[in-house]
Amino acid sequence: MTPEDSSTAVPRQPLADTFAVYFKPRVLIVMFLGFSSGLPLALSGSTLFVWMTEAGVNLGTIGLFALVGTPYTIKFLWAPLIDALDVPVLSRRFGRRRGWLLLSQFLLIAAIVLLGTCDPTTSAVVVALGALLVATASATQDIIVDAFRVESLDESEQAAGMASYVAAYRIGMLASTAGALFLVSGFQSFGLGHHAAWTAGYAVMAALVLIGVATTLSAAEPEKSLNANAAHARENTGRRIVEAAVGAFSEFLTRDMAFLALVFVVLFKFTDALSGAMTAPFVIDLGFSRNEYAAIIKGVGLAATLLGGFAGGSVARALSLPASLWIGGVLQGLANLAFSAQAMLGHNAAWLTFAIVVENFTSAIGTVIFVAYLSALCRNPLHTATQYALLTALAAFGRTYLSSGAGFIAAAAGWAWFFAICAAAGLPALALLAVLQWRGHFDGLALPKK
């Protein structure tokens, strides 16, 4: 890609048209599905870590709980089944994508309720199994939502759809972090015991999945999925599964620099993943209360997340993919240094507010741009779910495995150095980005700017 190509001016649009795209029915559907995807992640992650920290579980064990996110890293293994098979009754009634969405959402509700009945003070193994079920149902929903988003939006709607999806995803995470923490405190104030309050809080989170169910019921099956159904009708089930698996992987892996790109996918969000695994225990360890942390996330944290999501969408629309990735990668790495300063300042609410604003804003920018990159890699409706699942599973590898030792690093290095290490963890991805850009990986790989 030449400098001239990267800096091509984007035709200006009237401001009303720029915002109108966010209110198109397809974009709104994607937005609400983004909320449904973002909701479960913290329930087997940071919110669960707060519960475990309060229960007296040690930092090393809490860090190892990152491993319950394994389904997010291996979801590509069952993604071909979702591309190739229909859900009995549901797919016939609602369509291939929507049938699978409903099944995953019903399973997710049951898994969240089950996790809420577990007790960290009794058995960490039982809690881990409950969290693993939530992660599996959540990863399955993510496979389908990602395919639905890529297939249902027109090219001119992709950037707006990504921004809306990521903003709503972060709101879903906010509901299951700050929202869940406030609920638990509220239930305790009404006289419920510690464990009963957490169980009730998780039950409310399970009920919020019904927002995703309602969205699925009101959505229309993507036209690209309907076309794929016609291809399915001409093949037997076994052949469809084999072709979905082999075709998706072989088509992607035969691309130039495919393996280098896959390593880049693993590392791009690693800086976020490493720090995110320990942010909640860090804040509690500094002496902030559960409600103080939740209030900051709920207030300015939400605003920063929304602004960051739409800022990321604007960057993705206005600049080339490599330029956008440079901006997102640098910002999300540097944001960790605000928490290093927090560790040195100690219990300082004003600085914690600043640190969370910076982290939420830059992380949202990086996520939107990263989603733009992944979406640009997946264009075949017969393989959308499988290919996107492979890419997002690799992205989750850092969050699940590479960050599983975060608790031990924090315990050994101290909080200030830990977050400095998190900032440095973003450098390998930037080095790979430079190599990919130099070798022309991004030539012809971009979302439309109109």
N, C-alpha and C positions, 0 to 999 in steps of 0.2 A: 504494500500500500504506500503510495507516494504522499509526501506532505500535502500536496495539493488536494488529494482525495480525502485526507483526514480532516482538512479544514474547510471543506466545501460549505458555503453558506447555506443555511436552512431558510426556506421561504417563510416570511413572517405570516402568522395567522391572526385574525381578529381574536381579542381576548375572550370574547363570548364563545367562539368556536373551540378554543383551547380547553375551556372548562366544560363545555357541553358534552364532550366525549365521555367524561367521568359519570354522566347520568344516563348513558345509554343502557338499556336493559341487560345486554350481555355483560357489560362491564360491572354493573351492580351485582349481577349474579356471582361473578368471579370474586367481587369484593366480599360478599357474605360467606362464600366458600373459603376465602382466605381466613376469615374469623374462625370458622370451624376447624381449619387446619392448625391454626396457631394455638387454639385453646388447650389441647392435651399435652403439649410438649413440656411445659413447666410442671405439670402434675406428676410426671415421673422424673423431674429434674429439680429446678431451683426451689419450687414450693415444697416438694418432698424433702429437700435438703434442710430447709428451715425447720420443718417438723422434726427431722432427725437430730438437728443441732440442739433444739429445745429438749429433746428426749435424752440428750447426753451421749449420742453416738460420736465416736472420735473422728477427726478430720480425715485420716487415712481411709477409713471405711466409707465415709461420705464420698470421697474422691473416687473410690472404686465403683460407686454406684453409677458413674458415667457409663459403665459397661452395659447397664440395662437398656441403653440406647442401641444395642446391637441390631435390632430389627431395622432401624433406619439405614444401617450400612449394608444390609444383605437383602433389602427389599426387592432388588432387581431379580432375585432368584424366583420369586413368585409373580413378578410383574408380567411375564409372558402368559401366565394363566389368565390374567385380567385382560390382556390384549386379545387372547384367543377364545376364551370361554364366555358363556352367558350364565347369569345367575338364574336358576329355575324360578319361574313365576315372575320375579321382580324385573328381569331383563325383558321378558315378553310384554310386560305391562308398561314399563317406563323407558325401555331402551337399554343398550349395552352399558354405557357409562353410568347412567343414573341408577340402574339396577345394582351395580357394584357399589356405588356411593351409599345407597340406602343400607345395604348389608353391612358395610364397614362402619357406618354411623351407629347402627343398632348394637353391634359388637362393642364399639367404643363406650357407649353408655354403660353397658354391663360391666366392662373392665374397670371403669373409673369408680363405680359404686363398690366393686369388690376391693380395689386398692384402699378405698377409704375405711374399710372395716379392718385392715391390717394394723398392727401395733408395733412401731419401731422398738419399743422398750422390751418386747417379748422375743422377737426373732427377726433379725435382719434378713435372713434367707426368705422368709415368708413375704416380707415387704418387697424384696427384690423380685420375687415371682409375680406379685401383683403388679409392680411397675413394669415388668417385662410384658405382661398381657396388654397393659395400656399402650406401651410403645409399639407393640405389634399391630394392634387395631389402628392406632394413629398412623403408622407407616403405610398401612394398606389404604387408608383414606387419602393420604398424601399422593400415592401413586395415581389414584383416579382423579383427584382434583387437579393435579399438574397436567395430566392428559386432557382433561376437560377444558382447562384454561387455554392451552396451546391450540386445541382444535376448534374451540367455539368462537374465538375472537378473530375479527378481520385483521389484516396486517396493519391498517391505520389505527386499530384499537389496542395493539399489543403493548405499547409503552404505557398508555393510561391504565390498561388492565394490570400490568405488572406493579405500577405504583399503588393502585387501589388494593391489589392483593396483598402486597407487603405491608401496607399501612394497617389493613384489617387483620392480617396475621399477627402483627405486633399488638394490636388491641386485644386479640384473643389471648395472647400471652399475658397481657396486662390483667385481663380478667382472671386468669388462673394464677397470677402472682399476687399483685396488690389486692385484687378483688377477693381472692380466696383468703388472704391473710386478714383482711378486714372482717370477712364473714366469720372466720374462726374466733376472732376477738369478740365479735358481736354475740355469737352463740355462747361464749364463756361468760359474758356479762349478764346473760339471761339465766345463768346457773348451770349450764352444761359443764361436765368435767372436761379435762384436757383432751382425752381421746375421743369422747363423744362429740366435742366441738369440731375436731378435725374430720370425723366421719360425716357430720352434717355438712361441713363445707365442701367436701368432695361430692356429696350427693347433689348439691346445688350446681357444681361444675358439670356433673353428668347431665343435669337438666338443660344446661346451656347448649349442649350438643343438638338439642331439638331445633335450634336456629338453623343449623346446617341441614337437618332433615327437611324443614320447611322450605329452605332454599332449593334443595334438590327436587322437591315435589313441584315447585313453581317454575323450574327451569325447563328449557327445551333441549332435547338431545342434539348434540352438535351435528351439523350436516356432514362433516368429514367422517364422523363415527357411523352415520347411516350408510355412507358409501362403503365403508369398511365392512359393514354387515352384509352388503351384497356380495363382497368377495368371500366372506365366511360361508355364505349359503352354498357356494360351489365346492367347498372342501369338507372333508370329514374332520372330526374333532381332533384326533391324534395328529393329523398333518398340520392343522392350524397351530397347535401348541409348538410343534417342532419348528415350524417356519417362523413363528413369532419370536422364539428364543434365538435360533440360529441366525435368522435374517437380521434381527435388530443388532445383535452383537457384531456380526461379520460386516454389516454395512458401515457401522461406525468405526470398527477397528481397521478397516482398509483405507481410511482417510489419512492424508498426509499429517504427520506429527501427532497421530491419535494418542499414543502413549504419553507423550510429553504433555498434551492437553489434559489427560486424565490426572496426571500428577499435580498439575496446576489446580485442577478442580478440588483435589484433596486439601491443598495447602492454602487456598485463598482466604477461607474463613477460619483458619486455625487460630489466628491471633484472637478472634472473638471467642472461639470455643474454649480455649485454655483459660481465659479470664472469666468467662461466663460460668464455668464450672464452680468457681470459688467466690463469686461476687456476693451472693447471699450470706454464706458463712462469714465472709470478711466483715460485712456490715454489722451482723449480729455480734461478732467477736469484738468489734470496736465499742460495743456498749449501746448501740442504737436499739430501740425497741422494735418489735415486729410492726407496730402501727406507724412508727416514724418512717421506717423503710417503705412501707406500703403507701403512705401518704405522699412521699416524694415521687415515687414511681407513678402513682395515679394522677398527680397534678402535672408538674412541669415535665415529668418523664413522658407522659402521654403526648403533650404538645410537641415535644422534641421528636418523638417517634413519627408523628403525623407529618411534621414539617420535613423531617429527613426523608421519609418515603416519597413525598412529592418532589422534593429537591432531587432525589435520585432519579425519579422519572423524567424530570426536566433535563438532567445531565444526559441520560440515556437517549433522549430524543434529539438533543442538540449536538452531541459530540460523537465521534467514532467510538466503537467498542473498546479498542485499546486505551484511548485517552480516558474514557469513563472508568475503566478498570484501574488505571493508575490513580485516579482521584479517589475512588472508593478504597483501594488497598492502602494508600498512604494514610488517609484520614482514620480509618478504623484501627490501624496499628498505633498511631500517636495518641488516640483517645485513652489508651490504657495508662498513660503517664499521669493522667488526672487522679487515678486511684493510687498510684505510688505517692503522690503528694498527700492524698487523704490519709494514707498510712502514717505519714510523718506528722500530720496535723492532729490526728486522733479524732475524738468525738467533736466534730465541727459540722453542724447541720447545713450551714450555708455552702461550705465546700462540697459536701456530699451531694447537695442539689446540683451544683455546677458539674460535678463529675458525672452524675447520672444523665444530665442534659447532654453533655458532650458525647457520652457513650451511646445513648439512644439515637441521637441525631446522626452520628457518623456510621453507626452500625446499620441504620435503616438505609442510608445512602448506599453503602457497600452491598447490602442485600439486594436492593432493587437492581443495581447494575449487574450483580452476579446472576440474578434470575434472568436478566436480559441476555446475558451471554449463554446460559444454559438453554434458554428458549430458542436462540438462534441456531443451536446445534441440532434441534429436533424438529423435523418438518414432515416426516412420513407418517400419515395417519394409521398405517398398519402397525407401526412400531413406536408410536409416541410414548405410551405408558412405560414400555420396557426401557427405551433409551433414556427417557427423563429419569426414571427410577434408578438406572445405573449411575447417572451423573449425580443425582442428589444423594444417593447412597454413599458415593465416594466423598462428597462434601461432608456428610455426616461422620465419615471415618475419623476426621480430626476431633470432632466433638465427642465421639464415643471412645476411641482407643487412644489416640495421641494425647487427649486431655485427661485420661483416667488416672494419671499420676500427679494431677494438679495439686491434690491435697498434700502429698508428700513433698512436692517442690515448695509449696507455701510454708509448710512446717519447718523445712530445712533452711530456706532462704530468708524467711520473714516476709511480711506483706509488701513492703516497699520494693524489695528486689523482685518479688514474685511478679508484680505487674510490669516491672521493667523488662523482665524476661518475656512476658506476654507480648509486649510491644515488639521486641526483637524477633518473636516467632513469626511475624509477618514478612520478614525480609526474604526468606527463600521463595515465597510466592512472587514477590516483585522481581526477583532475579529471573524466574521462569517466564514471567510476563515479558520481560525485555527480550529473552531469547525467542519466544513465540512471535513477537512483533517483528523482530529482525528477520525471521525466516518466513514471513508472509502468511502466518496462520490465519490472520484476520481478513485477508483479501477476499472480498465477496461475502464475508460473514458479518452481517449487520441487520438490524431491524430497520424497517422503513422509517424515515424521518417525517413523513407527512401526517 
